[in-house]
């Protein structure tokens, strides 16, 4: 089970950190990812991290502004977001792969959280 938190309303230029708490004992064996979805659009890749955090990959829109990280001792995935702009407004989802290696397509992820809303005002 995955549960996101940390979403909210911020102004453009501000920062926000999302968290995703995972239940179970196998968190450290799963690659994880963050995706986002705007109304009327498909769910899109934001960032992904390998099972022990050695490999990360970001969408172009996230590079230089977002940082994905994980704490395997606490079963928590993070997404630090800075310099937010209105285009970042979306529901953000965390997801887990069954495999240890990163992925960028939603269909590669087997488990999903319920999402957390991020709204950036101009």
C-alpha positions in Angstrom: 0.0 0.0 0.0 1.3 3.5 -0.9 0.0 6.7 0.6 1.1 10.2 -0.6 1.1 13.3 1.5 2.5 16.8 1.4 0.4 18.3 -1.4 -1.2 21.7 -1.1 -1.5 25.2 -2.5 1.7 27.2 -3.0 2.6 30.3 -5.0 4.8 30.3 -8.0 8.5 30.1 -7.1 7.9 28.3 -3.9 8.9 24.8 -2.9 7.1 21.7 -1.7 8.1 18.2 -0.6 5.9 15.2 -1.2 6.1 12.0 0.7 4.9 8.5 0.0 4.7 6.1 2.8 4.8 2.4 1.9 3.6 -0.5 3.9 5.2 -3.9 3.9 8.7 -5.3 4.3 9.9 -5.3 0.7 10.1 -1.5 0.0 13.8 -1.7 -0.5 13.5 -4.2 -3.3 11.2 -2.0 -5.5 12.1 0.8 -7.8 9.8 3.7 -7.2 8.4 6.6 -9.3 6.4 9.8 -9.2 3.8 10.6 -11.8 1.4 13.5 -12.2 -1.9 14.0 -13.9 -3.8 17.1 -14.9 -7.5 17.1 -15.6 -8.3 15.6 -19.0 -4.7 14.5 -19.5 -2.9 11.2 -19.3 -0.7 10.4 -16.3 2.8 11.5 -17.0 6.2 10.5 -15.7 8.0 12.9 -13.3 10.9 11.0 -11.7 12.0 7.5 -10.8 14.6 6.0 -8.5 16.1 2.5 -8.2 15.6 0.2 -5.3 18.5 1.5 -3.2 18.6 4.9 -4.7 21.7 4.5 -6.8 20.0 5.5 -10.1 17.5 8.3 -10.7 15.9 9.7 -13.8 13.8 12.8 -14.4 11.4 14.1 -16.9 12.7 17.2 -18.7 10.2 19.4 -16.9 11.6 18.2 -13.6 15.3 18.3 -14.2 17.1 20.9 -12.1 13.9 21.6 -10.0 12.8 18.3 -8.5 14.7 15.7 -6.5 13.5 12.2 -5.9 14.9 10.3 -2.9 14.0 7.5 -0.6 14.6 6.3 2.9 14.5 2.6 2.9 14.9 2.4 6.7 11.6 4.3 7.0 9.8 3.0 3.8 9.4 6.5 2.5 9.7 8.0 -0.9 10.2 11.8 -1.4 9.8 14.3 -4.1 11.4 17.7 -3.4 10.0 20.3 -5.7 11.4 23.8 -6.0 10.8 26.8 -8.2 7.2 25.6 -8.8 5.2 27.1 -11.5 1.5 26.9 -12.5 2.3 24.2 -15.0 3.2 21.9 -12.1 -0.4 21.9 -10.9 -1.6 18.3 -10.9 -2.4 15.3 -8.8 0.9 13.6 -8.0 1.0 9.9 -7.6 3.7 7.6 -6.2 4.1 4.2 -7.7 6.1 1.1 -7.2 7.6 -1.4 -9.6 7.9 -5.1 -8.9 11.4 -4.8 -10.2 14.4 -3.0 -8.7 15.3 -1.1 -11.8 13.8 2.3 -12.8 11.0 2.8 -15.3 9.4 5.8 -17.0 6.1 4.3 -18.3 3.1 4.0 -16.1 2.4 0.5 -17.3 5.7 -0.6 -15.8 4.5 0.2 -12.3 2.3 -2.3 -10.5 1.3 -0.4 -7.4 -0.1 3.1 -7.0 -1.1 5.5 -4.3 -4.3 7.5 -4.3 -2.6 10.8 -5.2 -2.1 14.2 -3.6 -3.1 17.5 -5.2 -0.5 20.1 -5.8 -1.8 23.6 -6.9 0.6 26.4 -7.8 -0.9 29.8 -8.1 0.7 32.5 -10.3 
